[in-house]
Amino acid sequence: MDKIARRYAGKLRKAILAAVRAGRKPNIDGLLGEWRAAILAVLASAFVVGNDATDRSFKQRGGRAFRSVPAGVVARGVEADVRRLVAETRARAPGDLARLRNLFEDQAWKAAAQTNGAIKERVTAAVVEGGDDIAAIRAKLDIVGIGYEKPHLLQTILRTQLHLGYSAGQLDAVQDPVVQAELWGYEYVAILDDRVRPEHEALDGTKLAKDDPKWNAIFPPNGFQCRCAAIEVWNDEAPDSPVGPRTDLVNDDGSEVVAGPDPGWAFSPSEIVSSA
């Protein structure tokens, strides 16, 4: 994702600085289409990788092989697989992946528009604070996440869309009737380090049936830069009873941590897939 983010950041910076030198207000709307195309490629490719990962999980348990997306995705790390597929679709645009891209048009437009708004706010602040000092504007752009070497704002958006696409592919794969017959539910897994959000940590270890409505609100990702995952729990692994979120965690002020997604993230990743 870094290469895509740096490429777009470079074009943004070039357009912004050229406008400042010419005494014009920077206009980045013309680059929105290119950014949307990048997000679209990431979403569609991540969907394939997530779908294929679930396929492998099922086959490893002796289930029937199935595949609703093109073959050939090899697990070498999700981001590496997505990066490779993005490059392949840019070069050849296979029919199946082109079809998948159509499923994510709405989400790509939404994400691109949101990003554009965030970028505009930061660009305006950088230009106002930097004035006509090009070096100062460059430094401000670095700070607000539009740096060429570390475009962290753009990286955050791409990685989050990658996670959404991956989870949507995962959920799509289990719709196969044969898989449904073997799938009990999911287990929520959080990365328990010093970066984990308390609300996500409280979800770690949650095991609920596949049709439990709570998954419509907590199936990861549950926020920007969320690193949580939901793994399949098959019938022969099912717990005697569902396992709910933890209730023993407390905030710094002593209040109980309420398990759940970040504000605005209480939805299922499957909702980003267009029905068209």
C-alpha positions, 0 to 999 in steps of 0.5 A: 500500500505504501507505493500507491500512497506515495505515488498519489502523495507525490501528485498531490504535493506537485499540484499543491506547490504548483498552485502556490507558486502561481498564486492560486488556491490549490484545487485537488478535485481533478485527482479524485478520480485517480484516487478512487481508482486506486481504492477500487483496485485495493477493495476488489483485490482484497475481496479476492484474497479474503475469499480465497483464504476462507476457501483454503480454511474450509479445504484444510478441514476436508470440505469440498473445494469451491471458488467463487472468484479466480484461482491463483491467489497464494497466501504470502501475507494479505497485503503482499497478495493484494499488492500483487493483484492490484498490479495484475489488474492494472496491467490486464484487468481480468474479466472476473476482477473487473466484475468484482470492481463493479461491486465496489464502485459505491464504496470507492466513491465514498472512501475517495470523497471522504479522503478528499475532504480530509486532504482539503482540510489539511492542505488548506491549513498547511497553505495558510500556515506556510504562506508563500514559503514553499519549504514551510508548506512542504514541512506542513504537508509532511506533518499532516500525512501527505508526505512523500516518504510517509504519507500516513493519511493515505496509507491509513485510508488504503489499509482500512479499505483493504481490511474491509474488502478482505472481510467482505470476501471472507463473508461472501465465501461462506455463503456457499451452502456446503460451507454454511453447513459446516460453519458454526460461527466466528471468533473475534481476535484482537492484537493484544499489544500497546496499540490495541483499543480497549473496546477492541481488546474487550471483544477478543475471544468472543465466539458467537454463532454465524447468525448472531446479529452482533456480528452485524456491528462487530465484524472487523474492521471496527475502525481506521487502522483496526488490526482485529480479525474474525476467524471461522469456527467450524462445527467440530470446534464449536464451544458448548455455549457462545462466549461474549465480550469481556467485562473485566476491563476498565478505563483510566477513570475506573469506568468499565470498558464497553466492547464494540466498534469505533463510532460510525463503524457498527456495520458488517463489511458485507454492506460495502458490496453493491447489489448491482 
